[in-house]
Amino acid sequence: MSTRGYQVRVAEDPADLEACFAVRKQVFVVEQGVPQDLEYDAHDATALHVLAVDADGLPLGTGRLLYGETAAEKTGGDPSLGSLGRLAVHARARGLGVGVALVRAIEEAARARGLTAVDLHAQTHALGFYERLGYLPYGPEYEEAGIPHQGMRRAL
C-alpha cells in the first residue's frame, strides 16, 4: 500500500525485519524506557510484521500481527482473533497517517487469514487513536512494562 509519500508492506526479508526492530527499539526502548528484554520476544519469529518506509526507503513505522496458536496467550485462546501489537511510529513520521496505515494493513492481513476480530493492548495515552479506528475498550486498565494499558478489540 502506498500513500502520502510512504509505503506500507509486509516485512518479508531480513532487512525489513531489521528495520522493524530498529523502529521498535527507538520508540519503545529509547523513548519510552521499556527494557529491551521485554520488547523483543519469541513471538517475533512467527508474527507477521508490517513496515512503513518513506520514498528513500527509511523506516517510519512498524507493527505486528499474532494469529493462530501464537496469538492464544494474548487473545484468551480464541483462534478467530488476532493480536495487533508493537505498533510504533518514528518521531519524524508522527502525524502523517503512518499509524493508521499500519493498523489498516494489519487488519487486512488478519482478514486474509480468516480472523473475525483484532485485539490489542493499547497504552492508555493512545486510546483515542484506536477508538477513532473503531476499537472498543474492554476489561480493567492494567500495567505492562511499567506503562498503563487497556485491552481493546475491533470486529473485522
C-alpha positions as CSV (number, residue, x, y, z in Angstrom):
1,M,0.0,0.0,0.0
2,S,1.4,3.4,-1.0
3,T,0.1,6.7,0.4
4,R,1.3,10.2,1.1
5,G,5.0,9.6,0.2
6,Y,5.4,6.4,2.1
7,Q,4.7,2.8,1.6
8,V,3.4,0.1,3.9
9,R,4.3,-3.5,3.2
10,V,4.6,-6.9,4.9
11,A,8.2,-7.3,6.1
12,E,9.3,-10.4,4.4
13,D,13.1,-10.3,4.2
14,P,15.8,-9.9,6.9
15,A,16.5,-6.3,6.1
16,D,12.8,-5.4,6.5
17,L,12.7,-7.2,9.9
18,E,15.8,-5.4,11.0
19,A,14.2,-2.1,10.1
20,C,11.1,-3.1,12.1
21,F,13.2,-3.9,15.1
22,A,15.1,-0.6,14.8
23,V,11.9,1.4,14.9
24,R,10.7,-0.5,17.9
25,K,14.0,0.0,19.7
26,Q,13.9,3.8,19.1
27,V,10.3,4.2,20.1
28,F,9.9,1.7,23.0
29,V,13.4,1.2,24.4
30,V,14.9,4.6,23.8
31,E,11.9,7.0,24.1
32,Q,9.7,5.1,26.5
33,G,12.3,3.2,28.6
34,V,10.9,-0.3,28.0
35,P,13.6,-2.9,28.9
36,Q,15.0,-4.4,25.7
37,D,14.4,-8.0,27.0
38,L,10.7,-7.2,27.3
39,E,10.4,-5.5,23.9
40,Y,11.6,-8.5,21.9
41,D,10.0,-11.9,22.5
42,A,9.6,-15.4,21.0
43,H,6.5,-14.2,19.1
44,D,8.7,-12.1,16.8
45,A,9.8,-15.2,15.0
46,T,6.3,-16.2,13.9
47,A,4.4,-12.9,13.8
48,L,3.5,-11.1,10.6
49,H,5.4,-7.8,10.7
50,V,4.4,-4.7,8.6
51,L,6.8,-1.9,7.8
52,A,6.2,1.7,6.6
53,V,9.1,3.3,4.7
54,D,9.5,6.7,3.0
55,A,10.4,7.3,-0.6
56,D,14.1,6.9,0.2
57,G,13.5,3.6,2.0
58,L,13.9,5.0,5.5
59,P,11.8,3.1,8.1
60,L,8.9,5.2,9.5
61,G,6.9,2.7,11.5
62,T,6.1,-0.9,12.2
63,G,3.6,-3.2,13.8
64,R,2.9,-6.9,14.1
65,L,0.0,-9.4,14.0
66,L,-0.1,-12.5,16.0
67,Y,-2.5,-15.2,14.9
68,G,-3.3,-18.8,15.3
69,E,-1.5,-20.6,18.2
70,T,0.9,-17.6,18.5
71,A,-2.0,-15.3,19.5
72,A,-3.5,-17.7,22.0
73,E,-1.9,-16.1,25.1
74,K,-2.9,-12.6,24.0
75,T,-6.5,-13.4,23.0
76,G,-7.6,-16.0,25.5
77,G,-7.1,-18.9,23.1
78,D,-9.8,-17.9,20.6
79,P,-8.4,-18.9,17.2
80,S,-10.7,-16.4,15.4
81,L,-8.9,-13.4,17.0
82,G,-5.7,-11.8,16.0
83,S,-3.5,-9.7,18.2
84,L,-2.1,-6.4,17.0
85,G,1.0,-5.3,18.8
86,R,4.3,-3.4,18.8
87,L,2.8,-0.6,16.8
88,A,5.5,2.1,16.7
89,V,5.9,5.2,14.5
90,H,9.2,7.0,14.4
91,A,9.1,10.6,15.8
92,R,9.8,12.1,12.4
93,A,6.7,10.4,10.9
94,R,4.1,11.1,13.6
95,G,1.1,13.0,12.4
96,L,1.4,11.8,8.8
97,G,-1.1,8.9,9.0
98,V,1.5,6.2,9.2
99,G,0.0,4.7,12.3
100,V,-3.4,4.5,10.7
101,A,-2.0,2.9,7.6
102,L,-0.1,0.3,9.7
103,V,-3.2,-0.6,11.6
104,R,-5.3,-1.0,8.4
105,A,-2.5,-3.2,6.8
106,I,-2.5,-5.4,9.9
107,E,-6.3,-5.6,9.8
108,E,-6.2,-6.6,6.1
109,A,-3.7,-9.3,6.9
110,A,-6.0,-10.6,9.7
111,R,-8.9,-10.7,7.3
112,A,-6.8,-12.6,4.7
113,R,-6.2,-15.2,7.4
114,G,-9.9,-15.6,8.2
115,L,-9.8,-13.8,11.5
116,T,-13.0,-12.2,12.7
117,A,-11.6,-9.6,15.1
118,V,-8.3,-8.0,16.3
119,D,-7.4,-7.4,19.9
120,L,-4.7,-5.1,21.1
121,H,-3.1,-3.9,24.4
122,A,-3.2,-0.1,24.0
123,Q,-1.1,2.3,26.0
124,T,-3.7,4.4,27.7
125,H,-2.4,7.6,26.1
126,A,-3.3,6.1,22.7
127,L,-6.9,5.1,23.5
128,G,-8.3,8.0,21.4
129,F,-6.2,6.9,18.4
130,Y,-7.5,3.4,18.5
131,E,-11.1,4.4,19.3
132,R,-11.1,6.6,16.1
133,L,-10.1,3.4,14.2
134,G,-13.1,1.5,15.6
135,Y,-11.5,-0.3,18.6
136,L,-13.6,-0.6,21.7
137,P,-12.0,-0.9,25.2
138,Y,-12.8,-3.9,27.4
139,G,-11.7,-5.0,30.9
140,P,-9.8,-3.1,33.5
141,E,-6.8,-0.9,32.9
142,Y,-3.5,-2.8,33.8
143,E,0.2,-2.2,33.7
144,E,2.6,-3.7,31.1
145,A,6.3,-2.9,31.1
146,G,5.6,-0.1,33.7
147,I,3.1,1.6,31.3
148,P,-0.7,1.7,31.8
149,H,-2.6,-0.3,29.2
150,Q,-6.1,-1.1,28.2
151,G,-7.5,-4.1,26.2
152,M,-9.3,-3.1,23.0
153,R,-11.0,-5.1,20.2
154,R,-12.4,-4.4,16.8
155,A,-14.5,-6.8,14.8
156,L,-13.5,-7.1,11.2
